[in-house]
Amino acid sequence: MLQTDKITALYCRLSQEDMQAGESESIQNQKLILQKYADEHHFFNTRFFVDDGFSGVSFEREGLQAMLHEVEAGNVATVITKDLSRLGRNYLKTGELIEIVFPEYEVRYIAINDGVDTAREDNEFTPLRNWFNEFYARDTSKKIRAVKQAKAQKGERVNGEAPYGYLIDPDNRNHLIPDPETAHVVKQIFAMYVRGDRMCEIQNWLRDNEILTVGELRYRRTGSKRHPRPQLNAWYNWPDKTLYDILTRKEYLGHTITGKTYKVSYKSKKTKKNPEEKKVFLPQHSRTFD
């Protein structure tokens, strides 16, 4: 591919925390800045790669990975971002892209607001800026964790989803109310278990009554594919683990439980379970069953 035919990749990223900065950090504003810069400096064949709502610490971003795929295919001449932090807030990985990956594929990198241009030789402060961006991400993570811990100690919910059989109260997000569509299912599961029915008999009842699995119901209500969606012929096939989780959750006794898990690092999405003494148990909402 001729150099003039190669892509000028205009990369935009906005995290949940960046949204608090308002319009100045918005995706639309980033696009305007990048396109204006490309036009004024005669960069052609521009293509936007966008990650909206993604942290700069993680590099598993759909837009970034699509751009890197084009880079590795030899289709990109230049990558332009509004600033270094848009590319990433992980010191090591951002540095690897700028100092190893881009040079290997003869890709020029420009961060407009930071004055970074790898076509020049005056980029000595780039590693320092990357380190500062990572420090900002670490500091933000600590503050968010502290806020969540304070909320948990006050009995406020910090978990995103309500347990199956409950809904988040629209008038008070820290309070759960029974879900009129599924609360009776939870009651039936417990009733059959207490009666001594085997797990397979509970599963047969759920299938015979065409009770949608938790994942399929979530998908139909929200469109979320966070968890794998069952196949067409498995919409009513409840896994053993789902039933065990329901039967052992203390929320069905009317307790609010927070602080059940923690992240191993602000750089990772991996979570681990907290020991019982670090969890917060508070009677907070209606029992699903009596």
Buried (B, 14 or more C-beta within 10 A) or exposed (E): EEEEEBBBBBBBBBBEBBEEEEEEBBBEBBBEBBBEBBEEEEBEBBBBBBBBEBBBBBBEBEBBEBBBEBBEEEBBBBBBBBBBBBBBBBBEBBBBBBBEBBEEBEBBBBBBEBBBBBEEEEBEEBBEBBBBBBEBBBEBBEEEEEEBBEBBEEBBBBBEEBBBBBBBBEEEEBBBBBBEEBBBBBBBBBEBBEEEBEBEEBBEBBBEEEBBBBBBBBBEEEEEEEEEBBEEEBBBEBBEEBBEEBBEBEBBEBBBBBBBEEEEEBBEEEEEEBEEEEBBBBEBBEEBBE
